[in-house]
Amino acid sequence: MRISIVWMAAGIFLLGATLTAQAPAEAKKAGNDAPAAPVLQGVDGSKDGKPAPDALALQDEPKQPREGRRGPPGREGGPGSAATQDRPPKAKDDAEKKILAVLEELGGGRRGMMNVPPEDGRLLRMLTEAVGAKQVVEIGTSNGYSGIWFSLALRTTGGKLTTFEIDAGRAALARENFKKAGVDGIVTLVEGDAHKEIEKFKDPIDVLFIDADKEGYPDYLKKLLPLVRPGGLICAHNMSMRGGGIQEYYDAVTGDPNLETLLLHMDRGGISVTLKKR
């Protein structure tokens, strides 16, 4: 009887050892079908294999298959992907439809005008309407492309745009485009050297947009910042460029504790948005 019990115990021991040895092989054969055990590590980052007392964190959890993270069928990524981020704006009424048609015709102001790309124009329109701007000042009218984006917002806020252009030919084009878009009644175009002309401007500014000679950015900021109301915005284009006054301007808007600045769209020319704190 005692001998039978001993042999039975030995058999159970051998069976357990066999199953233990087979487990890693079976798990390897199963591949991704077998869930990987999470590794526990102390939040203090200890590497001795022992969890920190009273604080455990899961690390190296199995990642979901790529297919499980995709967006709608036939489209890579989610709403921020290239397939979805360039959807054109939808017109709320006939007036907006007319303005958007002119912007589409201008095609982002390419044709050698060096205007903002459409996504930056849309950003300027959204910021202007969001702050309820009554007075927008633009340095560098070009053919009026960015000014028309501003006008989309100003027609709803009851505001006005004052824009400065040194080149007579571009100023003439801008006047035609403002009229074609039906926003000429809310736009004042000042033709001449903006460095001199802005010294005559005395009204409070809700949004200031600088997109002219790059070496002049610091001078425009110095002269017009006092007129920007607390809570107002200062935007500047082509911030990804080097040289000129871009670096000096950037140092000014990031070094002043009364200002808060973000850089956006730096892969497409770059635009800075600066808040004048209240």
Contacts in CASP RR format, 6 or more apart in sequence:
PFRMAT RR
TARGET T0000
AUTHOR 0000-0000-0000
METHOD contacts of the structure
MODEL  1
MRISIVWMAAGIFLLGATLTAQAPAEAKKAGNDAPAAPVLQGVDGSKDGK
PAPDALALQDEPKQPREGRRGPPGREGGPGSAATQDRPPKAKDDAEKKIL
AVLEELGGGRRGMMNVPPEDGRLLRMLTEAVGAKQVVEIGTSNGYSGIWF
SLALRTTGGKLTTFEIDAGRAALARENFKKAGVDGIVTLVEGDAHKEIEK
FKDPIDVLFIDADKEGYPDYLKKLLPLVRPGGLICAHNMSMRGGGIQEYY
DAVTGDPNLETLLLHMDRGGISVTLKKR
26 34 0 8 1.000
27 34 0 8 1.000
32 65 0 8 1.000
35 62 0 8 1.000
36 62 0 8 1.000
38 58 0 8 1.000
38 59 0 8 1.000
38 60 0 8 1.000
38 61 0 8 1.000
39 58 0 8 1.000
39 59 0 8 1.000
39 60 0 8 1.000
40 51 0 8 1.000
40 56 0 8 1.000
40 57 0 8 1.000
40 58 0 8 1.000
40 59 0 8 1.000
41 49 0 8 1.000
41 51 0 8 1.000
41 52 0 8 1.000
41 56 0 8 1.000
41 57 0 8 1.000
41 59 0 8 1.000
42 51 0 8 1.000
42 52 0 8 1.000
42 55 0 8 1.000
42 56 0 8 1.000
42 57 0 8 1.000
43 52 0 8 1.000
43 55 0 8 1.000
43 56 0 8 1.000
43 57 0 8 1.000
44 52 0 8 1.000
44 55 0 8 1.000
45 52 0 8 1.000
46 52 0 8 1.000
69 77 0 8 1.000
70 76 0 8 1.000
70 77 0 8 1.000
70 78 0 8 1.000
71 77 0 8 1.000
71 78 0 8 1.000
75 81 0 8 1.000
75 83 0 8 1.000
75 84 0 8 1.000
76 83 0 8 1.000
77 83 0 8 1.000
78 84 0 8 1.000
79 85 0 8 1.000
86 119 0 8 1.000
88 100 0 8 1.000
88 104 0 8 1.000
89 100 0 8 1.000
89 122 0 8 1.000
91 97 0 8 1.000
91 100 0 8 1.000
95 155 0 8 1.000
95 182 0 8 1.000
96 152 0 8 1.000
98 181 0 8 1.000
98 182 0 8 1.000
99 148 0 8 1.000
99 151 0 8 1.000
99 152 0 8 1.000
99 181 0 8 1.000
99 182 0 8 1.000
99 183 0 8 1.000
100 152 0 8 1.000
102 148 0 8 1.000
102 177 0 8 1.000
102 180 0 8 1.000
102 181 0 8 1.000
103 118 0 8 1.000
103 145 0 8 1.000
103 148 0 8 1.000
103 149 0 8 1.000
103 181 0 8 1.000
106 115 0 8 1.000
106 143 0 8 1.000
106 145 0 8 1.000
106 148 0 8 1.000
106 177 0 8 1.000
107 118 0 8 1.000
107 145 0 8 1.000
108 115 0 8 1.000
108 116 0 8 1.000
108 117 0 8 1.000
108 118 0 8 1.000
108 145 0 8 1.000
109 115 0 8 1.000
109 142 0 8 1.000
109 143 0 8 1.000
109 145 0 8 1.000
113 142 0 8 1.000
113 143 0 8 1.000
113 145 0 8 1.000
113 170 0 8 1.000
114 142 0 8 1.000
115 142 0 8 1.000
115 143 0 8 1.000
115 144 0 8 1.000
115 145 0 8 1.000
115 146 0 8 1.000
116 124 0 8 1.000
116 145 0 8 1.000
116 146 0 8 1.000
116 149 0 8 1.000
116 211 0 8 1.000
116 237 0 8 1.000
116 271 0 8 1.000
117 265 0 8 1.000
117 268 0 8 1.000
117 269 0 8 1.000
119 265 0 8 1.000
119 268 0 8 1.000
120 146 0 8 1.000
120 237 0 8 1.000
120 265 0 8 1.000
120 268 0 8 1.000
120 270 0 8 1.000
120 271 0 8 1.000
121 145 0 8 1.000
121 146 0 8 1.000
121 149 0 8 1.000
122 149 0 8 1.000
123 264 0 8 1.000
123 265 0 8 1.000
123 271 0 8 1.000
123 273 0 8 1.000
124 146 0 8 1.000
124 149 0 8 1.000
124 150 0 8 1.000
124 153 0 8 1.000
124 207 0 8 1.000
124 209 0 8 1.000
124 235 0 8 1.000
125 149 0 8 1.000
125 150 0 8 1.000
125 152 0 8 1.000
125 153 0 8 1.000
126 153 0 8 1.000
127 207 0 8 1.000
127 233 0 8 1.000
127 235 0 8 1.000
127 273 0 8 1.000
128 136 0 8 1.000
128 150 0 8 1.000
128 153 0 8 1.000
128 154 0 8 1.000
128 157 0 8 1.000
128 206 0 8 1.000
128 207 0 8 1.000
129 152 0 8 1.000
129 153 0 8 1.000
129 156 0 8 1.000
129 157 0 8 1.000
131 206 0 8 1.000
131 207 0 8 1.000
131 231 0 8 1.000
131 232 0 8 1.000
131 233 0 8 1.000
132 153 0 8 1.000
132 157 0 8 1.000
132 206 0 8 1.000
133 153 0 8 1.000
133 154 0 8 1.000
133 157 0 8 1.000
133 159 0 8 1.000
133 206 0 8 1.000
133 207 0 8 1.000
134 157 0 8 1.000
134 158 0 8 1.000
134 159 0 8 1.000
134 160 0 8 1.000
134 206 0 8 1.000
135 159 0 8 1.000
135 160 0 8 1.000
135 162 0 8 1.000
135 203 0 8 1.000
135 204 0 8 1.000
135 205 0 8 1.000
135 206 0 8 1.000
135 207 0 8 1.000
136 150 0 8 1.000
136 154 0 8 1.000
136 159 0 8 1.000
136 160 0 8 1.000
136 161 0 8 1.000
136 162 0 8 1.000
136 205 0 8 1.000
136 206 0 8 1.000
136 207 0 8 1.000
136 208 0 8 1.000
136 209 0 8 1.000
137 161 0 8 1.000
137 162 0 8 1.000
137 163 0 8 1.000
137 164 0 8 1.000
137 198 0 8 1.000
137 201 0 8 1.000
137 205 0 8 1.000
137 207 0 8 1.000
137 208 0 8 1.000
137 209 0 8 1.000
137 224 0 8 1.000
137 227 0 8 1.000
138 146 0 8 1.000
138 147 0 8 1.000
138 150 0 8 1.000
138 161 0 8 1.000
138 162 0 8 1.000
138 163 0 8 1.000
138 164 0 8 1.000
138 209 0 8 1.000
138 211 0 8 1.000
139 163 0 8 1.000
139 164 0 8 1.000
139 194 0 8 1.000
139 198 0 8 1.000
139 208 0 8 1.000
139 209 0 8 1.000
139 210 0 8 1.000
139 211 0 8 1.000
139 212 0 8 1.000
139 220 0 8 1.000
140 163 0 8 1.000
140 164 0 8 1.000
140 165 0 8 1.000
140 166 0 8 1.000
140 194 0 8 1.000
140 210 0 8 1.000
140 211 0 8 1.000
140 212 0 8 1.000
141 147 0 8 1.000
141 163 0 8 1.000
141 164 0 8 1.000
141 165 0 8 1.000
141 170 0 8 1.000
141 171 0 8 1.000
141 174 0 8 1.000
141 189 0 8 1.000
142 165 0 8 1.000
142 170 0 8 1.000
142 174 0 8 1.000
142 211 0 8 1.000
143 170 0 8 1.000
143 173 0 8 1.000
143 174 0 8 1.000
143 177 0 8 1.000
144 163 0 8 1.000
144 173 0 8 1.000
144 174 0 8 1.000
144 177 0 8 1.000
144 178 0 8 1.000
145 177 0 8 1.000
146 209 0 8 1.000
146 211 0 8 1.000
147 161 0 8 1.000
147 163 0 8 1.000
147 174 0 8 1.000
147 178 0 8 1.000
147 187 0 8 1.000
148 177 0 8 1.000
148 178 0 8 1.000
148 181 0 8 1.000
148 183 0 8 1.000
150 161 0 8 1.000
150 207 0 8 1.000
150 209 0 8 1.000
151 161 0 8 1.000
151 178 0 8 1.000
151 181 0 8 1.000
151 183 0 8 1.000
151 186 0 8 1.000
151 187 0 8 1.000
154 160 0 8 1.000
154 161 0 8 1.000
154 183 0 8 1.000
154 186 0 8 1.000
155 183 0 8 1.000
155 186 0 8 1.000
158 186 0 8 1.000
159 186 0 8 1.000
160 186 0 8 1.000
160 187 0 8 1.000
160 188 0 8 1.000
161 186 0 8 1.000
161 187 0 8 1.000
161 188 0 8 1.000
162 187 0 8 1.000
162 188 0 8 1.000
162 190 0 8 1.000
162 201 0 8 1.000
163 174 0 8 1.000
163 187 0 8 1.000
163 188 0 8 1.000
163 189 0 8 1.000
163 190 0 8 1.000
164 189 0 8 1.000
164 190 0 8 1.000
164 191 0 8 1.000
164 192 0 8 1.000
164 194 0 8 1.000
164 197 0 8 1.000
164 198 0 8 1.000
164 212 0 8 1.000
165 171 0 8 1.000
165 174 0 8 1.000
165 189 0 8 1.000
165 190 0 8 1.000
165 191 0 8 1.000
165 192 0 8 1.000
165 194 0 8 1.000
166 191 0 8 1.000
166 192 0 8 1.000
166 193 0 8 1.000
166 194 0 8 1.000
166 212 0 8 1.000
168 191 0 8 1.000
171 189 0 8 1.000
171 191 0 8 1.000
174 189 0 8 1.000
175 184 0 8 1.000
175 189 0 8 1.000
178 184 0 8 1.000
178 185 0 8 1.000
178 187 0 8 1.000
178 189 0 8 1.000
190 197 0 8 1.000
194 212 0 8 1.000
194 220 0 8 1.000
195 216 0 8 1.000
195 219 0 8 1.000
195 220 0 8 1.000
195 223 0 8 1.000
198 220 0 8 1.000
198 223 0 8 1.000
198 224 0 8 1.000
199 223 0 8 1.000
201 224 0 8 1.000
201 227 0 8 1.000
202 227 0 8 1.000
203 227 0 8 1.000
204 227 0 8 1.000
204 228 0 8 1.000
204 229 0 8 1.000
205 224 0 8 1.000
205 227 0 8 1.000
205 228 0 8 1.000
205 229 0 8 1.000
205 232 0 8 1.000
206 228 0 8 1.000
206 229 0 8 1.000
206 232 0 8 1.000
206 233 0 8 1.000
207 232 0 8 1.000
207 233 0 8 1.000
207 234 0 8 1.000
207 235 0 8 1.000
208 224 0 8 1.000
208 225 0 8 1.000
208 228 0 8 1.000
208 233 0 8 1.000
208 234 0 8 1.000
208 235 0 8 1.000
209 235 0 8 1.000
209 236 0 8 1.000
209 237 0 8 1.000
210 217 0 8 1.000
210 220 0 8 1.000
210 221 0 8 1.000
210 234 0 8 1.000
210 235 0 8 1.000
210 236 0 8 1.000
210 237 0 8 1.000
210 249 0 8 1.000
211 236 0 8 1.000
211 237 0 8 1.000
211 238 0 8 1.000
212 220 0 8 1.000
214 238 0 8 1.000
214 241 0 8 1.000
214 243 0 8 1.000
214 244 0 8 1.000
214 245 0 8 1.000
214 246 0 8 1.000
215 244 0 8 1.000
215 245 0 8 1.000
216 245 0 8 1.000
217 236 0 8 1.000
217 245 0 8 1.000
217 246 0 8 1.000
217 248 0 8 1.000
217 249 0 8 1.000
218 245 0 8 1.000
218 248 0 8 1.000
218 249 0 8 1.000
218 252 0 8 1.000
221 234 0 8 1.000
221 249 0 8 1.000
221 252 0 8 1.000
221 253 0 8 1.000
222 252 0 8 1.000
225 234 0 8 1.000
225 276 0 8 1.000
228 234 0 8 1.000
228 276 0 8 1.000
229 276 0 8 1.000
230 276 0 8 1.000
230 277 0 8 1.000
230 278 0 8 1.000
231 275 0 8 1.000
231 276 0 8 1.000
231 277 0 8 1.000
231 278 0 8 1.000
232 275 0 8 1.000
232 276 0 8 1.000
233 273 0 8 1.000
233 274 0 8 1.000
233 275 0 8 1.000
233 276 0 8 1.000
234 253 0 8 1.000
234 259 0 8 1.000
234 272 0 8 1.000
234 273 0 8 1.000
234 274 0 8 1.000
234 276 0 8 1.000
235 271 0 8 1.000
235 272 0 8 1.000
235 273 0 8 1.000
235 274 0 8 1.000
236 249 0 8 1.000
236 253 0 8 1.000
236 271 0 8 1.000
236 272 0 8 1.000
236 274 0 8 1.000
237 269 0 8 1.000
237 270 0 8 1.000
237 271 0 8 1.000
238 246 0 8 1.000
238 269 0 8 1.000
238 270 0 8 1.000
239 246 0 8 1.000
239 250 0 8 1.000
239 263 0 8 1.000
239 266 0 8 1.000
239 269 0 8 1.000
239 270 0 8 1.000
239 271 0 8 1.000
239 272 0 8 1.000
240 266 0 8 1.000
240 267 0 8 1.000
240 269 0 8 1.000
240 270 0 8 1.000
241 269 0 8 1.000
250 261 0 8 1.000
250 272 0 8 1.000
253 259 0 8 1.000
253 261 0 8 1.000
253 272 0 8 1.000
253 274 0 8 1.000
254 261 0 8 1.000
258 276 0 8 1.000
258 277 0 8 1.000
259 274 0 8 1.000
259 275 0 8 1.000
259 276 0 8 1.000
259 277 0 8 1.000
260 274 0 8 1.000
260 275 0 8 1.000
260 277 0 8 1.000
261 272 0 8 1.000
261 273 0 8 1.000
261 274 0 8 1.000
261 275 0 8 1.000
262 272 0 8 1.000
262 273 0 8 1.000
262 274 0 8 1.000
263 270 0 8 1.000
263 271 0 8 1.000
263 272 0 8 1.000
264 270 0 8 1.000
264 271 0 8 1.000
264 272 0 8 1.000
264 273 0 8 1.000
265 271 0 8 1.000
END
